[in-house]
Amino acid sequence: MKVFMIGGTGLLGCAAAQLFLDKGHSVKSMALPPLPEGAPIPKEMELVFGNFMEMTDDEIKVLMAGCDCFVFAAGIDERVEFPAPVYQYYEKFNINPTKRLIGLAKECGLTSSVILGSYFAYFAKEKPEMKLTEKHPYIRSRIEQEEAALALADDKMSVAVLELPYIFGTQPGRKPVWVILIEQLYRMPGVTMYPKGGTAMLTVRQVAQTIVGAAELNKGANAYPISYYNLTWDEFLQIAHAAMGKPDRKIIHIANWMFKLFGKTMHKQYAKKNIDPGLNPVDLADIMGMNTFIDKKWSVSLGATDDDIKTAIFDSVKLSVDAFTGKQKLVDMKVE
């Protein structure tokens, strides 16, 4: 199988590309420069630097020619900040590219597509009473992206959307997404104040396994809730504290109403900076206070195997601390 991937030098795309190659497939990827210093970019991967959003359809079709599978390992998540209205940026970087690129893949005769999405979409469908799509622009956008992708599946093109949760692992030279968590913890007065919930998670290697598995195994149109481990916030924070060099740091559970008060303060701060948050900081309390756990059966069905989640969390937090304290100069995520 020949794979065409957008984002093959990123944390997840790079790991997936290497696994595709290890299993005998070939990979062509388009990515934005620069490359993180020391990143293990597969030498066997055909790499094209550029921005697909600035290319014509015909230019993209030239790159897709002769390929069998398309993987979209790019886009943005809720941590990237934009001015209001934020939804237009989710359309620009996630929804519209998904429609366009799967459509072009179909025109070029590719037979499968794999799109990296969010586990928020899974919970929006599982818990309609929470009205997550009404309260959070980012979650609404992930549902729209997912629906758009799956609608393009037919008897010639299979489409898989991977609803990804918290992911841990590092890529040398690249700034982890968890720096924002470290910033929050360092601002707290010597203790960690956090809700009582927990979350689904897995390692970068396991995400790569599900990407390759979806490319090889998926038939038709399917959204897969992806996870392998379910940890409470306390279990997660204990590992994070150790990575910060503060293993004895105390955790104080905050009530939902206290989280909402903090959310109102955050809302005011966003407004002052002209930022429109993808996740409403007030209503985020309802998500953070619950156990957003997912059975690992879907991930296992796509080929995910056991990994060391504790080490992955520790390494991710440690690199985030180094980035926050300026010990390492790292490449940040670029959207265009």
C-alpha positions in Angstrom: 0.0 0.0 0.0 1.2 3.5 -0.8 0.2 6.1 1.7 -0.2 9.9 1.1 -0.1 11.7 4.4 -0.5 15.3 5.4 1.6 15.9 8.5 4.1 13.1 8.3 6.8 15.0 10.4 4.5 15.7 13.3 4.4 13.8 16.6 1.7 11.4 15.5 2.3 11.4 11.7 6.0 10.6 12.1 5.3 7.6 14.3 2.6 6.4 12.0 4.8 6.8 8.9 7.6 4.8 10.5 5.2 2.0 11.4 3.7 2.0 7.8 7.3 1.6 6.5 8.1 -1.1 9.0 5.1 -3.1 7.8 6.3 -2.9 4.2 4.1 0.0 3.0 5.5 3.2 1.3 4.8 6.7 2.5 4.7 10.1 0.8 4.1 13.1 3.1 3.6 16.8 2.8 4.5 18.8 5.8 5.4 22.4 6.9 9.0 23.2 7.7 11.1 23.4 9.8 12.0 20.0 10.9 12.5 19.6 14.7 16.2 19.2 15.4 17.0 15.5 16.1 13.5 14.3 15.2 13.5 10.7 13.9 12.0 11.5 10.5 12.0 8.2 8.5 14.6 8.4 5.8 12.5 6.1 3.6 9.6 8.5 3.6 9.2 10.7 0.5 8.9 14.2 2.0 7.5 17.3 0.3 7.7 20.6 2.2 4.8 22.9 1.6 1.3 24.1 2.6 -1.4 22.2 0.9 -3.8 25.0 1.6 -1.9 27.2 -0.8 -1.8 24.6 -3.5 -4.3 24.0 -6.3 -6.4 20.9 -6.6 -4.3 19.8 -9.6 -1.1 20.2 -7.7 -2.3 18.0 -4.8 -3.7 15.4 -7.2 -0.2 15.1 -8.7 1.1 14.2 -5.2 -1.7 11.8 -4.6 -1.3 10.0 -8.0 -0.5 6.3 -7.5 -1.4 6.2 -3.8 -3.9 3.9 -2.1 -4.6 5.5 1.2 -4.8 9.1 2.5 -4.0 10.0 6.1 -4.8 13.5 7.5 -2.5 13.9 10.5 -2.6 17.7 10.6 -5.2 20.3 11.6 -5.6 22.0 15.0 -7.1 21.4 18.3 -8.7 23.5 21.0 -5.3 24.6 22.5 -4.6 26.8 19.5 -6.0 30.3 20.2 -7.8 32.5 17.8 -9.9 35.7 17.8 -13.7 35.5 17.5 -15.4 33.8 15.9 -13.2 30.8 16.5 -15.4 28.4 14.5 -14.2 29.9 11.2 -10.7 28.7 12.0 -11.9 25.2 12.8 -13.6 25.2 9.4 -10.5 26.5 7.7 -8.0 24.1 9.2 -10.0 21.0 10.0 -13.4 20.7 8.3 -12.8 22.2 4.9 -9.5 20.4 4.4 -11.1 17.1 5.3 -13.8 17.6 2.7 -11.4 18.8 0.0 -8.7 16.2 0.5 -10.9 13.1 0.8 -12.7 14.4 -2.3 -9.5 14.7 -4.2 -8.3 11.3 -3.0 -11.5 9.8 -4.4 -10.9 11.5 -7.7 -7.4 10.0 -7.8 -8.6 6.5 -7.1 -7.4 6.1 -3.5 -9.5 3.5 -1.7 -9.2 4.5 2.0 -8.8 7.6 4.2 -7.9 8.0 7.9 -8.8 11.2 9.7 -7.5 12.1 13.1 -10.3 13.6 15.2 -11.2 14.0 18.9 -12.7 12.0 21.6 -14.9 15.0 22.4 -17.0 13.9 19.4 -17.5 10.5 21.0 -18.8 12.0 24.2 -21.0 14.5 22.4 -22.8 11.5 20.8 -22.8 9.4 23.9 -24.1 12.1 26.2 -26.5 14.3 24.2 -28.0 15.6 27.5 -24.8 17.5 28.1 -25.3 19.6 24.9 -21.6 19.7 24.3 -21.9 20.8 20.7 -24.0 23.8 21.8 -21.6 24.9 24.6 -18.3 24.3 22.9 -17.4 25.5 19.3 -14.5 23.0 19.2 -16.6 20.0 19.9 -19.3 21.1 17.4 -16.5 21.4 14.8 -15.2 18.0 15.5 -18.6 16.5 15.0 -19.0 18.4 11.8 -15.6 17.3 10.5 -16.5 13.7 11.4 -19.8 13.8 9.7 -18.3 15.4 6.6 -15.6 12.7 6.4 -17.9 9.8 6.9 -20.4 11.1 4.3 -17.7 10.8 1.6 -17.3 7.1 2.1 -18.8 4.8 -0.6 -18.2 1.5 -2.2 -14.9 2.7 -3.6 -13.6 4.7 -0.6 -13.6 3.6 3.0 -13.2 6.4 5.7 -12.1 6.0 9.3 -12.2 8.8 11.9 -10.1 8.2 15.0 -11.6 9.9 18.0 -8.3 10.5 19.9 -8.1 11.3 23.7 -5.1 12.5 25.7 -1.9 11.3 24.0 1.6 11.1 25.6 5.0 10.7 24.1 7.7 13.0 22.8 9.5 13.9 19.6 13.0 15.3 20.0 13.1 18.9 19.1 9.3 19.4 19.2 7.4 21.4 21.9 4.9 19.2 23.7 1.2 20.3 23.8 1.4 19.8 27.6 3.4 23.0 28.2 0.0 24.7 28.9 -0.6 22.2 31.8 2.8 23.0 33.2 2.1 26.7 33.0 -1.1 26.2 35.0 0.5 24.0 37.6 3.4 26.5 38.2 0.9 29.3 38.7 -0.8 27.4 41.6 0.4 28.3 45.1 2.4 25.1 46.0 -0.5 22.7 45.7 -2.4 21.4 42.7 -6.1 22.2 42.6 -7.9 19.9 40.3 -11.3 18.3 39.9 -12.0 14.6 40.8 -12.5 13.2 37.3 -10.3 11.4 34.9 -9.6 10.7 31.2 -8.9 8.2 28.5 -5.4 8.2 27.1 -2.7 6.3 25.2 0.8 6.6 23.9 2.1 8.0 20.6 3.1 4.5 19.5 -0.4 3.2 20.2 -1.9 6.0 18.1 0.4 5.0 15.3 -0.8 1.5 15.6 -4.4 2.6 15.3 -3.7 4.8 12.3 -2.0 1.9 10.4 -4.7 -0.5 11.6 -7.5 1.7 10.3 -5.7 2.1 7.0 -5.3 -1.7 6.6 -8.6 -2.9 8.2 -11.3 -0.4 8.0 -14.2 -1.0 5.7 -17.0 1.5 5.0 -17.6 4.6 7.2 -16.6 4.3 10.9 -15.7 6.5 13.8 -13.5 4.7 16.3 -13.3 5.9 20.0 -9.6 5.5 20.7 -8.1 4.8 24.1 -6.1 2.2 25.9 -5.7 3.5 29.5 -8.2 5.2 31.8 -6.6 7.2 34.6 -8.1 9.5 37.2 -6.7 13.0 37.4 -5.0 12.1 40.7 -3.2 9.1 39.1 -2.1 11.3 36.2 -1.0 14.2 38.4 1.1 12.0 40.6 3.2 11.1 37.6 3.3 14.7 36.4 4.4 15.9 39.8 7.2 13.4 39.8 8.3 14.6 36.4 8.3 18.2 37.7 10.6 17.1 40.6 7.8 17.6 43.1 6.7 14.1 44.0 5.1 15.1 47.3 3.0 18.0 45.9 -0.4 17.8 47.4 -3.6 17.6 45.3 -6.7 19.4 46.5 -10.0 18.5 44.8 -12.1 21.5 43.8 -15.9 21.3 43.5 -17.6 21.9 40.2 -18.9 25.3 41.2 -15.4 26.4 42.1 -14.1 25.3 38.7 -16.9 27.3 37.1 -15.9 30.4 39.0 -12.4 30.0 37.7 -13.9 29.5 34.3 -15.6 32.9 34.5 -12.3 34.5 35.3 -10.7 32.8 32.4 -13.5 34.0 30.2 -12.8 37.6 31.1 -9.0 37.1 30.5 -9.8 35.6 27.0 -12.0 38.6 26.3 -9.3 41.1 27.2 -6.9 39.3 24.8 -9.6 39.1 22.1 -9.5 35.3 22.2 -12.5 33.1 21.5 -12.0 29.8 23.3 -12.9 26.6 21.6 -14.0 25.0 24.9 -16.1 27.3 27.0 -14.0 27.6 30.2 -17.2 27.7 32.4 -18.9 24.6 31.0 -15.5 22.8 30.7 -16.0 22.1 34.5 -18.7 19.5 33.6 -16.3 17.6 31.4 -13.3 17.8 33.7 -15.3 16.6 36.7 -16.4 13.4 35.0 -14.6 10.2 34.0 -14.2 10.5 30.3 -13.2 6.9 30.0 -13.3 4.7 26.9 -13.0 1.0 26.5 -9.8 -0.1 24.8 -11.6 -2.7 22.6 -11.8 -0.4 19.6 -8.1 0.4 19.8 -7.2 -3.3 20.2 -9.3 -4.2 17.2 -7.1 -1.8 15.2 -3.9 -3.4 16.4 -3.0 -1.3 19.5 -0.9 -3.2 22.1 0.3 -2.6 25.6 2.8 0.2 26.2 4.3 2.1 29.2 1.9 4.9 29.7 3.5 6.1 32.9 6.9 6.6 31.2 5.2 8.3 28.3 3.4 10.8 30.7 6.7 11.3 32.7 8.7 12.1 29.5 6.0 14.4 28.1 5.8 16.4 31.3 9.6 16.5 31.8 10.1 17.9 28.2 7.2 20.4 28.8 9.0 21.6 32.0 12.2 22.1 30.0 10.3 24.0 27.4 8.6 26.2 30.0 11.8 26.9 31.9 13.7 27.6 28.7 16.1 24.7 29.1 15.4 23.6 25.6 14.5 25.5 22.4 11.8 23.5 20.7 9.8 23.8 17.5 6.2 24.7 18.2 3.2 23.5 16.2 2.5 25.5 13.1 -0.9 25.9 11.5 0.2 27.5 8.3 
